[in-house]
Amino acid sequence: MTDQPTGRIEAICLSEKKGERKKPVERARLLTQQGFEGDAHAGDWHRQVSLLAANDIADMRAKGLPNLKAGDFAENVIVSGLDLGPLGLGSRIKIGQDVELMISQLGKTCHAHCAIYHQTGDCIMPRLGVFARVAAGGEIAEGDEVQVIQCVPRKAMQMVVLTISDRCSRGETEDTAGPGVAALLESELDCHLYRLEVIPDEQEQIAERMRHYADGHTIDLVVAVGGTGFSPRDVTPEAVRAVIERPTPGLDEAMRAASMAKTPHAMLSRSTSGIRQQTLIISTPGSERASRESVEAILPGLKHGLRKLRGDPTDCGR
């Protein structure tokens, strides 16, 4: 895909301990699904590699930090000649001949202001840092070409679908409800499916996955499919209530009302929804038909609600 934007690696930086400024190296090896060999931030998580644009660092130097060095923001890779701003979650970057990264987080929460912040009143990593997983490893060096091979626009709505099912998680039956809901939202709301997971009916595990995506991934919507009934193992509503900060009862009422028009059993649904930070979390019944009907019922207001969570200032009455 030669028409995709390209840039170059200006610097590669590593550190042995977290919280330290990283030091430049001429070349380094990336391990698949781990990160840089020997780097403190490597591991089986979603922020394996951090990237900054050279232009953003240059802007900080112009603010009064002319002696800023590569690695001072604890970034792994500095990229020149390539705008990272348009890249949303799921975008893919190729470095050199072998390495492929997938964007997994945009910015991060800064819990304690660093020395750079105290010097300038600003730190660019929380706002402009881009984090990635290593989809394919290999060795890279300064000057290697960096190419965008898939761009998911940053403005695209991002969703995660969690299928909650003991049987599906054990491989005893095929998951059709989760993919069905994902396909519906991709078609009707132009959402990008960041991840589809199948997990068992375990309350703590369900809650952990919800917190994971709401707290660190810039995910707009998490849909939990299944586990909303009366059975002893149906604990999805309890997991949702444990993680949300603001309930959204109108969505639950609309989903149940639509299903009640089809079957009186819909009154047994305990589907629960709410907001955690800037992520909307909803739960639906586990059957393919019922889950799609539930989501279809709230489609008219869903896009507007997600835009409001992103900070859209327009009047809700319009």
Stockholm file with secondary structure:
# STOCKHOLM 1.0

chainA/1-318         MTDQPTGRIEAICLSEKKGERKKPVERARLLTQQGFEGDAHAGDWHRQVSLLAANDIADMRAKGLPNLKAGDFAENVIVSGLDLGPLGLGSRIKIGQDVELMISQLGKTCHAHCAIYHQTGDCIMPRLGVFARVAAGGEIAEGDEVQVIQCVPRKAMQMVVLTISDRCSRGETEDTAGPGVAALLESELDCHLYRLEVIPDEQEQIAERMRHYADGHTIDLVVAVGGTGFSPRDVTPEAVRAVIERPTPGLDEAMRAASMAKTPHAMLSRSTSGIRQQTLIISTPGSERASRESVEAILPGLKHGLRKLRGDPTDCGR
#=GR chainA/1-318 SS CTTSCEEEEEEEEECSSTTSCCEEESEEEEETTTEETTCTTCSSSSCSEEEEEHHHHHHHHHTTCTTCCTTTTCCSEEEESCCCTTBCTTCEEEETTTEEEEEEEESCCCSSCCHHHHHHSCCHHHHHCEEEEEEECEEEETTCEEEEEECCBTTSCEEEEEEECHHHHTTSSCCCHHHHHHHHHHHHHCCEEEEEEEECSCHHHHHHHHHHHHHHSCCSEEEEESCCSSSTTCCHHHHHHHHCSEECHHHHHHHHHHHHTTCGGGGGCCCCCEEETTEEEEEECSSHHHHHHHHHHHHHHHHHHHHHHTTCCSCTTC
#=GC SS_cons         CTTSCEEEEEEEEECSSTTSCCEEESEEEEETTTEETTCTTCSSSSCSEEEEEHHHHHHHHHTTCTTCCTTTTCCSEEEESCCCTTBCTTCEEEETTTEEEEEEEESCCCSSCCHHHHHHSCCHHHHHCEEEEEEECEEEETTCEEEEEECCBTTSCEEEEEEECHHHHTTSSCCCHHHHHHHHHHHHHCCEEEEEEEECSCHHHHHHHHHHHHHHSCCSEEEEESCCSSSTTCCHHHHHHHHCSEECHHHHHHHHHHHHTTCGGGGGCCCCCEEETTEEEEEECSSHHHHHHHHHHHHHHHHHHHHHHTTCCSCTTC
//
